[in-house]
Amino acid sequence: MGPVQVKDAFLDQINKPACDLVGRGGKRWRPLLMMLFYQLYRTDDDILAFTPLVELPHNGTLIIDDIEDSSDWRRGKPAVHLLYGTDVSINTGNFLYFLPHVCIDSSSFAGDIKLAAYRYYTESMTHLHIGQGLDILWHRDKDYIPTFDEYMTMCSFKTGALSELSGRLGVRAGGSSEEVALAIGKACTQMGVGFQILDDVRNLTTGNPGKKRGDDIVEGKKSLPVILCSQMGGDMKHLKEIFAYAGENGIEKAGDAVEEAIAIIEATGAIEKAREKALSILEESRKTIMDFYPSGPVLGEIGVLFDSFLKPFKGENR
């Protein structure tokens, strides 16, 4: 028996939550990074077939993450699960994890590159879920504060995985050796870690675009500023009490408490120290990449991408 035809209206409903979230925008620096690394080797646009491997699952993780964190806001609008239901949204998030396989199969790359793409993608998604698992465990345990090294490992997996895939697959598809692809992937992992720390900092300062200032407090996130606060003599007993209160009442009711928590963290200098650490990591990642590819116009564009991360935070005294 062959496949049964499904009404287009049903397919539209299945796709609608994903189309909604993707249509809201986002930074989309990962697919750009993949394209730029590919263009270090080749001038064609075949790599476009692989760029969904880093953008579609990223959006899938946002849908699932908002369910796990009971978040109510994403990219300036209500979280997907609040609009379409938790069941539909879980299915959509998972669908976005598997759809990239179709992109690999339908690409024009040779079999060895397709095989590498499958392997890299599987490794990245495995790491991503380990990192997300650690993050969940830590914000569920109100008393546990991760060490700096534990946090860095979590970020390397959760946020670094797809940026690693961007660089690693970009240069490998372009024609690099496996060894070079691995080295560039590691540098891009660090790029992702630096990006995540700056995201942590922004959450407690200006607020992330499309979200609300301090919602990491409501979600109980053990971000780097919180970890550094605990190491720099902050009032962790009171901070944990605020975390619990904010988690129970939400950011609308607990807004004043969230601001108090931010003030506690900021008073120790932890936010500024986290910012400095992120900038250092990003500069080190940039140097590693530039050492591999010392010249060329595409390198300038990769530099511009780094600068887009760094510029809002350089020279600030937060």
N, C-alpha and C positions, 0 to 999 in steps of 0.2 A: 504493500500500500504506500503510495507516494504522500508527500506532505500535503496537508489540507490548507487551502488558501485562507488567510486571515484578513478580515476587513481592515482597510486602511484606517478607519476611525479608531480601531483598537490599537493599531501600531502608533498612531498619533498620540494616543493617551499614554502609552508606555514611554514614548520618547519625550513627552511634554516637560516633565520635571527636569530632565537633563538639558533640554534646549533652553528652558527658562534660566537655569543657573549659568550656563555657558554664555547666554545672551546678556547677562548682567555685566560682563566684562571680566576684569581680573588683570593681574600684571602680565601673565603669559611670557615671562622671561625664559622659561625652560625650553619651549620649542624654538625660540629665537636663538638661544645658546646652542642648541643642537645644529641649527642651520649654519651658524657662524663657524662652528668647528668643522663641519663638513666642507664649507667653502674655503677652508685652508688648503684643501686638496683638489677640489673639483668645482667647476663653474655651472654645472647643470642643476636642476631643481628636483632631482629624484628623491632627495631626502625629505621632501614634503610628505611623502607617504608614511614616514616614520614619526613625524612630529606629534601625531595624536597619542603616541605611546607615553608621552610625558604630560600631556594636557588633559586627556580624558580621564585617566585614573586619578589625577590630582583633583579634578572636580568630583569624582566619585568619593574620594576620601573626605572632601568637605561635607558632602551630604551625610555620610555615615558618622563623621566626627560630630556634626551638630546634633545628631540623634543621641550619640553617646554622652555628649556634654549637656544635653537639654538646652542647647542654645536657641535663641529666638530670633536672631538677626544674622544675615549673611549678605554681603555686598549691597548694603543699603536697603534690603527688603526682608520680609519675613523668611525664616529658614524654610527650606524646601519641604521638610516633613510637616510643617504647620500648614502649608498650602495644599499638599497633595496626600497627606496621610503617611504614617510611619511605615506601613506595609509596602506601599507603592515606592516610597523613597528608598527603603532598604534594597528593594529589587533594582531600582534605577542605579544606585551606587554600585551594586555588584555587576550590573550589566556593563557599566563603564570600565570595570576592571577587565572584562573579557573581550570587549569590542576591539581593543588594539590588536588582538590576534588576527582579525580579519585584515587589518591594515598591513600586517607583515606578509600574510599570504598573497595579497593582491598587489604588492609592490613589485617593481621591476628588477630588484636586486638578485644577484646570484644566490644559489643555495647556501653557500658558506656564510654569507652575510645575513641571510634570513635566520639561519641556525644561531648565529651570534646574537641576533636581535631577540629571539626567543629566550636564549639563556640569560642575557642581560636583564631582560624584562622580568623574568621569573625571580632572579636574584633580588632585583630592586623591590618587587612587591612583597617578597618574603621579609626583607629588611624593614620595609615600611611598616608592616603589621607588627613586627616585634617592637619597633619604636613606639608605635601607637599603644601597644599593650602596656609598655612600661609607663607611658604618660598616664594612662587610665589608672593603673595600680597606684601610682603616686598621688593622684588627686582624689582617689577614693579613701586612701589612708591619710586622714587629716593630720596625724602627728608625725608622719615620716617626711623628713627633708632629705632629698637625694644629695649625694656628694657632687662636687663639681665634675669629677670624672664620669660619674653615672649620668649626669645631665648631658655631657658632651657625647657620650655613647648613644643616648636616646635620640639626640638631635641628628647625629650622623646617620642613624637608621631612618627616623621618621621624616625629617626634612631633607637630609642629604641624599636619600636613595634616588629620587627622581632627577635631581640635579646631576648626580653621578651618571645616571643613564643618559642624560642629555649630552654630556661631553664624551663619554665612553663610546656610545653608539655613533655619535656624529663623526668622530675621527676614524673609527673602525669602518664605517660605511664609506667614508671618503677614500680609504686606502691605507690607513696606518697599520702598523703591526699590533698584535695583541698586547705586547708589552707597553707600547706607547699609549694605547687605549686605556689600559689599567692605570697608568700613572696619571693621565689626564682625568680619568674618572675620580681618582682620589682627590685631586685638586678641586674638582667640582663638588665633591662631597663637602669639603671645607667651605666652599662658596655657599652651599646650602645651609651649613651650620651658622655661618656669619649672618646670613639673611634671617634665619630664625631668631637669633639673639636680638638683632635690630627690631624684629617684629615684636619681641617681648618688651623691649624698651619703649617702642612706640605705643604699645597697649597701655602703658602706665604714664605716658606723657601726653602726646597729642591725640592718642586714640588711633586705631587702625582704620583706614578707609572702609566705609561700609559697615563698621561695627561700632561698639560703644566703649568709650574710655573705661578701662578697669574691668572689662568683662572677664578677664583672666582670673580676677579675684573671685568673682561669682562662681566660676567654673572650678575653682580650687587648684589652678595650675601652679605647679612648682617651677616657675620660670627661673632663669638665671638671676634676675634681680632679687627674687625671694631667697634663693639659695645663698647669694652673697650677703644679703641682709642678715641671715642667720649666722654667718661667719664673721660679721662686722659688728656684732653686739646689739642687733636690733631686738625690740621687745617681741620675741616670737610667741610668747604666751598670749599676749593681747592680739597679735596678728592672726594666730590660729583661731581665736574666738571670733574675729571679724570674718575670716574665711567661712566659718561654719554658719554664722548669721547671714552673710550675703548669699551663701549657697541655698539656704532655706527660703529666703525672701525675694531673691532676684534683684537685678540692678535698679529697677524703678523704685522699689521700697527701700532698698539698702544703699542708695546712692551716696548718702552722707558717710556711711560706714566705709564704703569703698574708697572714698576720698581720704578718709582717715588712714586706711591701710596703705594707700599710696604715699601719704606723708611720712608714715613710719619707715617705709622702705627707702624713700628719698633722703630722709634725714641721715641715714648711715653712709650715704655716698654710693650705695649699691647700684643704683640706676646708672650713674655716670661710669662706674667701673665696668658694668656690663657693656655699655656703649663702647668703651675703649677696647674691651676684649674683642668685640665683634669687628671693629675696624681693623684691629691687628690681624685677625684671622683672614679677613677678606684681602688685605694687602699681601699676606703670605700666599694665599691662593693665586692672586694675580701674578706674583713674582714667579711662582712655579710654572704657570702657563707661559709667561713671557720668556722664561729660560728655554722652554722647548721650541718656541716660535718667536725668535727675536725681532722679526720685522715683517712688514706686509700690511696692506690696507685693512684686511679683515681683522688683524690684531688691534687696530685702532677702534674698530667697532666693538670688539669684545671689551676693550678698555672703557668705552663709553657705557657699556652695560654695567660694569663694575661701578663706574662713577655714579650711575643712576641710583645704586644702593647707598653709596657713601655720602653723596652731596647733602641730603637733608640732615645728616647727623654730624658732619664735619664742622668744627668751630662752634658747636653748641655747648653750652654749659648747663647740663640738666641735673 
